[in-house]
Amino acid sequence: MTAALRADGWKQIHSGGTDESLLTRGNWSVFVTRTTAPLAGADGKMLHELTIKADCEGNP
C-alpha cells in the first residue's frame, strides 16, 4: 500500500518498518498501520489488517 502511495507522489515522513507509515502530499497526510489478525486464512497463512487514516490540514 505504502509503495503504491509513494509511486503516486506521496512522501514518506515516518516508517515503523512494514507495520506503520506516515505519508504526506500537499496538505494531506495518510497514516497506514498493519496489524496481524488473530485468525489464519484458508491457506493457513496469518491474515493482516490495514488501517488507513487520512486528514487534511485545516480540518477541525
N, CA, C and O atoms as a Tripos MOL2 file, in Angstrom:
@<TRIPOS>MOLECULE
protein
  240   239    60     0     0
PROTEIN
NO_CHARGES

@<TRIPOS>ATOM
      1 N           0.8190   -1.1880    0.0000 N.3       1 MET1
      2 CA          0.0000    0.0000    0.0000 C.3       1 MET1
      3 C           0.8660    1.2560    0.0000 C.2       1 MET1
      4 O           0.6590    2.1630   -0.8070 O.2       1 MET1
      5 N           1.8460    1.3030    0.9200 N.am      2 THR2
      6 CA          2.6930    2.4940    1.0010 C.3       2 THR2
      7 C           3.5490    2.6500   -0.2510 C.2       2 THR2
      8 O           3.8250    3.7740   -0.6710 O.2       2 THR2
      9 N           3.9730    1.5410   -0.8540 N.am      3 ALA3
     10 CA          4.7550    1.6290   -2.0920 C.3       3 ALA3
     11 C           3.9220    2.2600   -3.2040 C.2       3 ALA3
     12 O           4.4380    3.0510   -3.9940 O.2       3 ALA3
     13 N           2.6490    1.9160   -3.2690 N.am      4 ALA4
     14 CA          1.7650    2.4940   -4.2830 C.3       4 ALA4
     15 C           1.5720    3.9920   -4.0420 C.2       4 ALA4
     16 O           1.5560    4.7730   -4.9940 O.2       4 ALA4
     17 N           1.4270    4.3960   -2.7870 N.am      5 LEU5
     18 CA          1.2770    5.8180   -2.4740 C.3       5 LEU5
     19 C           2.5560    6.5860   -2.8260 C.2       5 LEU5
     20 O           2.4900    7.6660   -3.4130 O.2       5 LEU5
     21 N           3.7230    6.0270   -2.4650 N.am      6 ARG6
     22 CA          4.9840    6.6870   -2.8100 C.3       6 ARG6
     23 C           5.1420    6.8170   -4.3210 C.2       6 ARG6
     24 O           5.6260    7.8400   -4.8060 O.2       6 ARG6
     25 N           4.7450    5.8040   -5.0610 N.am      7 ALA7
     26 CA          4.8340    5.8510   -6.5260 C.3       7 ALA7
     27 C           3.9170    6.9170   -7.1050 C.2       7 ALA7
     28 O           4.1440    7.3990   -8.2150 O.2       7 ALA7
     29 N           2.8680    7.2910   -6.3500 N.am      8 ASP8
     30 CA          1.9170    8.3020   -6.8090 C.3       8 ASP8
     31 C           2.2730    9.7030   -6.2920 C.2       8 ASP8
     32 O           1.4660   10.6270   -6.4000 O.2       8 ASP8
     33 N           3.4890    9.8620   -5.7270 N.am      9 GLY9
     34 CA          3.9520   11.1810   -5.3310 C.3       9 GLY9
     35 C           3.8480   11.5090   -3.8580 C.2       9 GLY9
     36 O           4.1970   12.6180   -3.4560 O.2       9 GLY9
     37 N           3.3760   10.5720   -3.0340 N.am     10 TRP10
     38 CA          3.3150   10.8020   -1.5880 C.3      10 TRP10
     39 C           4.7130   10.6670   -1.0160 C.2      10 TRP10
     40 O           5.4850    9.8170   -1.4610 O.2      10 TRP10
     41 N           5.0530   11.5000   -0.0260 N.am     11 LYS11
     42 CA          6.3620   11.4490    0.6250 C.3      11 LYS11
     43 C           6.2280   10.7650    1.9710 C.2      11 LYS11
     44 O           5.3590   11.1080    2.7730 O.2      11 LYS11
     45 N           7.1090    9.7800    2.2150 N.am     12 GLN12
     46 CA          7.0620    9.0590    3.4780 C.3      12 GLN12
     47 C           7.8090    9.8620    4.5380 C.2      12 GLN12
     48 O           8.9950   10.1540    4.3840 O.2      12 GLN12
     49 N           7.1070   10.2160    5.6150 N.am     13 ILE13
     50 CA          7.6610   11.0090    6.6980 C.3      13 ILE13
     51 C           8.1580   10.1200    7.8310 C.2      13 ILE13
     52 O           9.1900   10.3990    8.4420 O.2      13 ILE13
     53 N           7.4260    9.0610    8.1050 N.am     14 HIS14
     54 CA          7.7590    8.1580    9.2040 C.3      14 HIS14
     55 C           7.5280    6.7310    8.7430 C.2      14 HIS14
     56 O           6.5640    6.4430    8.0350 O.2      14 HIS14
     57 N           8.4220    5.8390    9.1520 N.am     15 SER15
     58 CA          8.2210    4.4260    8.8550 C.3      15 SER15
     59 C           8.5570    3.6050   10.0880 C.2      15 SER15
     60 O           9.6240    3.7620   10.6800 O.2      15 SER15
     61 N           7.6510    2.7390   10.4640 N.am     16 GLY16
     62 CA          7.8760    1.7890   11.5520 C.3      16 GLY16
     63 C           8.0620    0.4110   10.9550 C.2      16 GLY16
     64 O           7.4100   -0.5450   11.3740 O.2      16 GLY16
     65 N           8.9440    0.3040    9.9820 N.am     17 GLY17
     66 CA          9.1250   -0.9620    9.2660 C.3      17 GLY17
     67 C           7.9350   -1.1880    8.3490 C.2      17 GLY17
     68 O           7.4740   -0.2620    7.6820 O.2      17 GLY17
     69 N           7.4390   -2.4120    8.3150 N.am     18 THR18
     70 CA          6.2770   -2.7140    7.4710 C.3      18 THR18
     71 C           4.9750   -2.5170    8.2170 C.2      18 THR18
     72 O           3.9050   -2.7360    7.6480 O.2      18 THR18
     73 N           5.0360   -2.1030    9.4970 N.am     19 ASP19
     74 CA          3.8300   -2.0610   10.3160 C.3      19 ASP19
     75 C           3.1490   -0.7030   10.3870 C.2      19 ASP19
     76 O           1.9440   -0.6460   10.6310 O.2      19 ASP19
     77 N           3.8740    0.3930   10.1840 N.am     20 GLU20
     78 CA          3.2210    1.6980   10.2130 C.3      20 GLU20
     79 C           4.0020    2.7040    9.3870 C.2      20 GLU20
     80 O           5.2330    2.7180    9.3990 O.2      20 GLU20
     81 N           3.2720    3.5410    8.6730 N.am     21 SER21
     82 CA          3.8890    4.5590    7.8330 C.3      21 SER21
     83 C           3.0280    5.8100    7.8290 C.2      21 SER21
     84 O           1.7990    5.7320    7.8170 O.2      21 SER21
     85 N           3.6800    6.9580    7.8390 N.am     22 LEU22
     86 CA          3.0090    8.2440    7.7020 C.3      22 LEU22
     87 C           3.5080    8.8660    6.4090 C.2      22 LEU22
     88 O           4.7090    9.0520    6.2160 O.2      22 LEU22
     89 N           2.5600    9.1880    5.5180 N.am     23 LEU23
     90 CA          2.9020    9.7900    4.2360 C.3      23 LEU23
     91 C           2.1460   11.0960    4.0690 C.2      23 LEU23
     92 O           1.0430   11.2550    4.5920 O.2      23 LEU23
     93 N           2.7430   12.0330    3.3390 N.am     24 THR24
     94 CA          2.0910   13.3210    3.0900 C.3      24 THR24
     95 C           2.1610   13.6760    1.6190 C.2      24 THR24
     96 O           3.0570   13.2400    0.8950 O.2      24 THR24
     97 N           1.2020   14.4720    1.1940 N.am     25 ARG25
     98 CA          1.2010   15.0570   -0.1560 C.3      25 ARG25
     99 C           0.3460   16.3080   -0.0890 C.2      25 ARG25
    100 O          -0.8370   16.2520    0.2470 O.2      25 ARG25
    101 N           0.9680   17.4530   -0.4180 N.am     26 GLY26
    102 CA          0.2530   18.7190   -0.2920 C.3      26 GLY26
    103 C          -0.1050   18.9440    1.1600 C.2      26 GLY26
    104 O           0.7530   18.8340    2.0370 O.2      26 GLY26
    105 N          -1.3790   19.2630    1.4300 N.am     27 ASN27
    106 CA         -1.7950   19.4600    2.8180 C.3      27 ASN27
    107 C          -2.5320   18.2410    3.3750 C.2      27 ASN27
    108 O          -3.2460   18.3460    4.3720 O.2      27 ASN27
    109 N          -2.3580   17.0810    2.7270 N.am     28 TRP28
    110 CA         -2.9680   15.8340    3.1930 C.3      28 TRP28
    111 C          -1.9220   14.9480    3.8540 C.2      28 TRP28
    112 O          -0.7480   14.9810    3.4850 O.2      28 TRP28
    113 N          -2.3470   14.1620    4.8250 N.am     29 SER29
    114 CA         -1.4890   13.1420    5.4170 C.3      29 SER29
    115 C          -2.2760   11.8390    5.5230 C.2      29 SER29
    116 O          -3.4870   11.8440    5.7490 O.2      29 SER29
    117 N          -1.5700   10.7290    5.3570 N.am     30 VAL30
    118 CA         -2.1660    9.4040    5.4410 C.3      30 VAL30
    119 C          -1.3100    8.5630    6.3740 C.2      30 VAL30
    120 O          -0.0930    8.4960    6.2060 O.2      30 VAL30
    121 N          -1.9320    7.9240    7.3530 N.am     31 PHE31
    122 CA         -1.2380    7.0430    8.2790 C.3      31 PHE31
    123 C          -1.7340    5.6310    8.0170 C.2      31 PHE31
    124 O          -2.9290    5.3570    8.1340 O.2      31 PHE31
    125 N          -0.8230    4.7350    7.6640 N.am     32 VAL32
    126 CA         -1.1650    3.3450    7.3500 C.3      32 VAL32
    127 C          -0.5700    2.4520    8.4270 C.2      32 VAL32
    128 O           0.6320    2.5060    8.6910 O.2      32 VAL32
    129 N          -1.4110    1.6310    9.0500 N.am     33 THR33
    130 CA         -0.9650    0.7070   10.0860 C.3      33 THR33
    131 C          -1.3700   -0.7040    9.6900 C.2      33 THR33
    132 O          -2.5070   -0.9400    9.2830 O.2      33 THR33
    133 N          -0.4370   -1.6390    9.8110 N.am     34 ARG34
    134 CA         -0.7330   -3.0500    9.5360 C.3      34 ARG34
    135 C          -0.6720   -3.8310   10.8340 C.2      34 ARG34
    136 O           0.3050   -3.7400   11.5770 O.2      34 ARG34
    137 N          -1.7130   -4.5970   11.1050 N.am     35 THR35
    138 CA         -1.7200   -5.4580   12.2840 C.3      35 THR35
    139 C          -1.9960   -6.8920   11.8460 C.2      35 THR35
    140 O          -2.6230   -7.1290   10.8130 O.2      35 THR35
    141 N          -1.5290   -7.8280   12.6310 N.am     36 THR36
    142 CA         -1.7790   -9.2380   12.3500 C.3      36 THR36
    143 C          -3.1020   -9.6280   12.9940 C.2      36 THR36
    144 O          -3.3110   -9.4190   14.1890 O.2      36 THR36
    145 N          -3.9740  -10.1880   12.2000 N.am     37 ALA37
    146 CA         -5.2810  -10.6240   12.7090 C.3      37 ALA37
    147 C          -5.0970  -11.8990   13.5410 C.2      37 ALA37
    148 O          -4.1290  -12.6300   13.3320 O.2      37 ALA37
    149 N          -6.0050  -12.1740   14.4740 N.am     38 PRO38
    150 CA         -5.8580  -13.3560   15.3270 C.3      38 PRO38
    151 C          -6.2150  -14.6650   14.6260 C.2      38 PRO38
    152 O          -6.0900  -15.7300   15.2310 O.2      38 PRO38
    153 N          -6.6510  -14.6180   13.3770 N.am     39 LEU39
    154 CA         -7.0770  -15.8310   12.6690 C.3      39 LEU39
    155 C          -6.1890  -16.1140   11.4620 C.2      39 LEU39
    156 O          -5.6340  -15.2000   10.8520 O.2      39 LEU39
    157 N          -6.0660  -17.3720   11.1360 N.am     40 ALA40
    158 CA         -5.3460  -17.7660    9.9300 C.3      40 ALA40
    159 C          -6.3330  -17.8800    8.7830 C.2      40 ALA40
    160 O          -7.4970  -18.2200    8.9950 O.2      40 ALA40
    161 N          -5.8800  -17.5990    7.5760 N.am     41 GLY41
    162 CA         -6.7200  -17.7180    6.3890 C.3      41 GLY41
    163 C          -6.9130  -19.1690    6.0010 C.2      41 GLY41
    164 O          -6.3700  -20.0670    6.6440 O.2      41 GLY41
    165 N          -7.6820  -19.4000    4.9560 N.am     42 ALA42
    166 CA         -7.9780  -20.7550    4.4970 C.3      42 ALA42
    167 C          -6.7160  -21.5040    4.0840 C.2      42 ALA42
    168 O          -6.6560  -22.7300    4.1760 O.2      42 ALA42
    169 N          -5.7000  -20.7550    3.6250 N.am     43 ASP43
    170 CA         -4.4530  -21.3960    3.2030 C.3      43 ASP43
    171 C          -3.4780  -21.6020    4.3700 C.2      43 ASP43
    172 O          -2.3540  -22.0600    4.1660 O.2      43 ASP43
    173 N          -3.9120  -21.2620    5.5960 N.am     44 GLY44
    174 CA         -3.0840  -21.4490    6.7770 C.3      44 GLY44
    175 C          -2.1660  -20.2840    7.0930 C.2      44 GLY44
    176 O          -1.5020  -20.2910    8.1300 O.2      44 GLY44
    177 N          -2.1130  -19.2790    6.2210 N.am     45 LYS45
    178 CA         -1.2600  -18.1220    6.4580 C.3      45 LYS45
    179 C          -1.9760  -17.1260    7.3640 C.2      45 LYS45
    180 O          -3.1990  -16.9920    7.3110 O.2      45 LYS45
    181 N          -1.1960  -16.4230    8.2000 N.am     46 MET46
    182 CA         -1.7680  -15.4240    9.1070 C.3      46 MET46
    183 C          -2.3250  -14.2590    8.2980 C.2      46 MET46
    184 O          -1.6880  -13.7970    7.3510 O.2      46 MET46
    185 N          -3.5070  -13.7850    8.6660 N.am     47 LEU47
    186 CA         -4.1400  -12.6620    7.9900 C.3      47 LEU47
    187 C          -3.5920  -11.3400    8.5290 C.2      47 LEU47
    188 O          -3.1740  -11.2630    9.6840 O.2      47 LEU47
    189 N          -3.5940  -10.3160    7.7010 N.am     48 HIS48
    190 CA         -3.1710   -8.9830    8.1130 C.3      48 HIS48
    191 C          -4.3070   -8.0060    7.8610 C.2      48 HIS48
    192 O          -5.1010   -8.1840    6.9370 O.2      48 HIS48
    193 N          -4.3770   -6.9850    8.6790 N.am     49 GLU49
    194 CA         -5.4010   -5.9610    8.5380 C.3      49 GLU49
    195 C          -4.7070   -4.6130    8.3580 C.2      49 GLU49
    196 O          -3.7840   -4.2780    9.1010 O.2      49 GLU49
    197 N          -5.1530   -3.8470    7.3740 N.am     50 LEU50
    198 CA         -4.6440   -2.4960    7.1670 C.3      50 LEU50
    199 C          -5.6540   -1.4980    7.7050 C.2      50 LEU50
    200 O          -6.8470   -1.5930    7.4160 O.2      50 LEU50
    201 N          -5.1710   -0.5410    8.4880 N.am     51 THR51
    202 CA         -5.9860    0.5720    8.9540 C.3      51 THR51
    203 C          -5.4120    1.8240    8.3090 C.2      51 THR51
    204 O          -4.2200    2.1000    8.4420 O.2      51 THR51
    205 N          -6.2480    2.5800    7.6140 N.am     52 ILE52
    206 CA         -5.7870    3.7790    6.9150 C.3      52 ILE52
    207 C          -6.5810    4.9690    7.4290 C.2      52 ILE52
    208 O          -7.8100    4.9800    7.3760 O.2      52 ILE52
    209 N          -5.8700    5.9620    7.9240 N.am     53 LYS53
    210 CA         -6.4990    7.1930    8.4010 C.3      53 LYS53
    211 C          -5.9320    8.3470    7.5840 C.2      53 LYS53
    212 O          -4.7240    8.4160    7.3560 O.2      53 LYS53
    213 N          -6.7960    9.2470    7.1450 N.am     54 ALA54
    214 CA         -6.3620   10.3920    6.3600 C.3      54 ALA54
    215 C          -6.8980   11.6670    6.9740 C.2      54 ALA54
    216 O          -7.9600   11.6750    7.5960 O.2      54 ALA54
    217 N          -6.1470   12.7530    6.7900 N.am     55 ASP55
    218 CA         -6.5720   14.0450    7.3070 C.3      55 ASP55
    219 C          -6.0300   15.1390    6.4060 C.2      55 ASP55
    220 O          -4.9490   15.0090    5.8310 O.2      55 ASP55
    221 N          -6.7850   16.2060    6.2900 N.am     56 CYS56
    222 CA         -6.3650   17.3600    5.5140 C.3      56 CYS56
    223 C          -6.0920   18.5090    6.4820 C.2      56 CYS56
    224 O          -6.8900   18.7750    7.3800 O.2      56 CYS56
    225 N          -4.9720   19.1800    6.2960 N.am     57 GLU57
    226 CA         -4.6290   20.3200    7.1560 C.3      57 GLU57
    227 C          -5.7530   21.3460    7.1370 C.2      57 GLU57
    228 O          -6.2700   21.6990    6.0770 O.2      57 GLU57
    229 N          -6.1180   21.8100    8.3020 N.am     58 GLY58
    230 CA         -7.1890   22.7880    8.4140 C.3      58 GLY58
    231 C          -8.5160   22.1990    8.8210 C.2      58 GLY58
    232 O          -9.4590   22.9360    9.1110 O.2      58 GLY58
    233 N          -8.6100   20.8540    8.8490 N.am     59 ASN59
    234 CA         -9.8480   20.2210    9.3330 C.3      59 ASN59
    235 C          -9.9420   20.3610   10.8350 C.2      59 ASN59
    236 O          -8.9230   20.2510   11.5180 O.2      59 ASN59
    237 N         -11.1300   20.6010   11.3800 N.am     60 PRO60
    238 CA        -11.2690   20.7200   12.8410 C.3      60 PRO60
    239 C         -11.0670   19.3800   13.5200 C.2      60 PRO60
    240 O         -11.1470   19.2900   14.7450 O.2      60 PRO60
@<TRIPOS>BOND
     1     1     2 1
     2     2     3 1
     3     3     4 2
     4     3     5 am
     5     5     6 1
     6     6     7 1
     7     7     8 2
     8     7     9 am
     9     9    10 1
    10    10    11 1
    11    11    12 2
    12    11    13 am
    13    13    14 1
    14    14    15 1
    15    15    16 2
    16    15    17 am
    17    17    18 1
    18    18    19 1
    19    19    20 2
    20    19    21 am
    21    21    22 1
    22    22    23 1
    23    23    24 2
    24    23    25 am
    25    25    26 1
    26    26    27 1
    27    27    28 2
    28    27    29 am
    29    29    30 1
    30    30    31 1
    31    31    32 2
    32    31    33 am
    33    33    34 1
    34    34    35 1
    35    35    36 2
    36    35    37 am
    37    37    38 1
    38    38    39 1
    39    39    40 2
    40    39    41 am
    41    41    42 1
    42    42    43 1
    43    43    44 2
    44    43    45 am
    45    45    46 1
    46    46    47 1
    47    47    48 2
    48    47    49 am
    49    49    50 1
    50    50    51 1
    51    51    52 2
    52    51    53 am
    53    53    54 1
    54    54    55 1
    55    55    56 2
    56    55    57 am
    57    57    58 1
    58    58    59 1
    59    59    60 2
    60    59    61 am
    61    61    62 1
    62    62    63 1
    63    63    64 2
    64    63    65 am
    65    65    66 1
    66    66    67 1
    67    67    68 2
    68    67    69 am
    69    69    70 1
    70    70    71 1
    71    71    72 2
    72    71    73 am
    73    73    74 1
    74    74    75 1
    75    75    76 2
    76    75    77 am
    77    77    78 1
    78    78    79 1
    79    79    80 2
    80    79    81 am
    81    81    82 1
    82    82    83 1
    83    83    84 2
    84    83    85 am
    85    85    86 1
    86    86    87 1
    87    87    88 2
    88    87    89 am
    89    89    90 1
    90    90    91 1
    91    91    92 2
    92    91    93 am
    93    93    94 1
    94    94    95 1
    95    95    96 2
    96    95    97 am
    97    97    98 1
    98    98    99 1
    99    99   100 2
   100    99   101 am
   101   101   102 1
   102   102   103 1
   103   103   104 2
   104   103   105 am
   105   105   106 1
   106   106   107 1
   107   107   108 2
   108   107   109 am
   109   109   110 1
   110   110   111 1
   111   111   112 2
   112   111   113 am
   113   113   114 1
   114   114   115 1
   115   115   116 2
   116   115   117 am
   117   117   118 1
   118   118   119 1
   119   119   120 2
   120   119   121 am
   121   121   122 1
   122   122   123 1
   123   123   124 2
   124   123   125 am
   125   125   126 1
   126   126   127 1
   127   127   128 2
   128   127   129 am
   129   129   130 1
   130   130   131 1
   131   131   132 2
   132   131   133 am
   133   133   134 1
   134   134   135 1
   135   135   136 2
   136   135   137 am
   137   137   138 1
   138   138   139 1
   139   139   140 2
   140   139   141 am
   141   141   142 1
   142   142   143 1
   143   143   144 2
   144   143   145 am
   145   145   146 1
   146   146   147 1
   147   147   148 2
   148   147   149 am
   149   149   150 1
   150   150   151 1
   151   151   152 2
   152   151   153 am
   153   153   154 1
   154   154   155 1
   155   155   156 2
   156   155   157 am
   157   157   158 1
   158   158   159 1
   159   159   160 2
   160   159   161 am
   161   161   162 1
   162   162   163 1
   163   163   164 2
   164   163   165 am
   165   165   166 1
   166   166   167 1
   167   167   168 2
   168   167   169 am
   169   169   170 1
   170   170   171 1
   171   171   172 2
   172   171   173 am
   173   173   174 1
   174   174   175 1
   175   175   176 2
   176   175   177 am
   177   177   178 1
   178   178   179 1
   179   179   180 2
   180   179   181 am
   181   181   182 1
   182   182   183 1
   183   183   184 2
   184   183   185 am
   185   185   186 1
   186   186   187 1
   187   187   188 2
   188   187   189 am
   189   189   190 1
   190   190   191 1
   191   191   192 2
   192   191   193 am
   193   193   194 1
   194   194   195 1
   195   195   196 2
   196   195   197 am
   197   197   198 1
   198   198   199 1
   199   199   200 2
   200   199   201 am
   201   201   202 1
   202   202   203 1
   203   203   204 2
   204   203   205 am
   205   205   206 1
   206   206   207 1
   207   207   208 2
   208   207   209 am
   209   209   210 1
   210   210   211 1
   211   211   212 2
   212   211   213 am
   213   213   214 1
   214   214   215 1
   215   215   216 2
   216   215   217 am
   217   217   218 1
   218   218   219 1
   219   219   220 2
   220   219   221 am
   221   221   222 1
   222   222   223 1
   223   223   224 2
   224   223   225 am
   225   225   226 1
   226   226   227 1
   227   227   228 2
   228   227   229 am
   229   229   230 1
   230   230   231 1
   231   231   232 2
   232   231   233 am
   233   233   234 1
   234   234   235 1
   235   235   236 2
   236   235   237 am
   237   237   238 1
   238   238   239 1
   239   239   240 2
@<TRIPOS>SUBSTRUCTURE
     1 MET1         2 RESIDUE 1 A MET
     2 THR2         6 RESIDUE 1 A THR
     3 ALA3        10 RESIDUE 1 A ALA
     4 ALA4        14 RESIDUE 1 A ALA
     5 LEU5        18 RESIDUE 1 A LEU
     6 ARG6        22 RESIDUE 1 A ARG
     7 ALA7        26 RESIDUE 1 A ALA
     8 ASP8        30 RESIDUE 1 A ASP
     9 GLY9        34 RESIDUE 1 A GLY
    10 TRP10       38 RESIDUE 1 A TRP
    11 LYS11       42 RESIDUE 1 A LYS
    12 GLN12       46 RESIDUE 1 A GLN
    13 ILE13       50 RESIDUE 1 A ILE
    14 HIS14       54 RESIDUE 1 A HIS
    15 SER15       58 RESIDUE 1 A SER
    16 GLY16       62 RESIDUE 1 A GLY
    17 GLY17       66 RESIDUE 1 A GLY
    18 THR18       70 RESIDUE 1 A THR
    19 ASP19       74 RESIDUE 1 A ASP
    20 GLU20       78 RESIDUE 1 A GLU
    21 SER21       82 RESIDUE 1 A SER
    22 LEU22       86 RESIDUE 1 A LEU
    23 LEU23       90 RESIDUE 1 A LEU
    24 THR24       94 RESIDUE 1 A THR
    25 ARG25       98 RESIDUE 1 A ARG
    26 GLY26      102 RESIDUE 1 A GLY
    27 ASN27      106 RESIDUE 1 A ASN
    28 TRP28      110 RESIDUE 1 A TRP
    29 SER29      114 RESIDUE 1 A SER
    30 VAL30      118 RESIDUE 1 A VAL
    31 PHE31      122 RESIDUE 1 A PHE
    32 VAL32      126 RESIDUE 1 A VAL
    33 THR33      130 RESIDUE 1 A THR
    34 ARG34      134 RESIDUE 1 A ARG
    35 THR35      138 RESIDUE 1 A THR
    36 THR36      142 RESIDUE 1 A THR
    37 ALA37      146 RESIDUE 1 A ALA
    38 PRO38      150 RESIDUE 1 A PRO
    39 LEU39      154 RESIDUE 1 A LEU
    40 ALA40      158 RESIDUE 1 A ALA
    41 GLY41      162 RESIDUE 1 A GLY
    42 ALA42      166 RESIDUE 1 A ALA
    43 ASP43      170 RESIDUE 1 A ASP
    44 GLY44      174 RESIDUE 1 A GLY
    45 LYS45      178 RESIDUE 1 A LYS
    46 MET46      182 RESIDUE 1 A MET
    47 LEU47      186 RESIDUE 1 A LEU
    48 HIS48      190 RESIDUE 1 A HIS
    49 GLU49      194 RESIDUE 1 A GLU
    50 LEU50      198 RESIDUE 1 A LEU
    51 THR51      202 RESIDUE 1 A THR
    52 ILE52      206 RESIDUE 1 A ILE
    53 LYS53      210 RESIDUE 1 A LYS
    54 ALA54      214 RESIDUE 1 A ALA
    55 ASP55      218 RESIDUE 1 A ASP
    56 CYS56      222 RESIDUE 1 A CYS
    57 GLU57      226 RESIDUE 1 A GLU
    58 GLY58      230 RESIDUE 1 A GLY
    59 ASN59      234 RESIDUE 1 A ASN
    60 PRO60      238 RESIDUE 1 A PRO
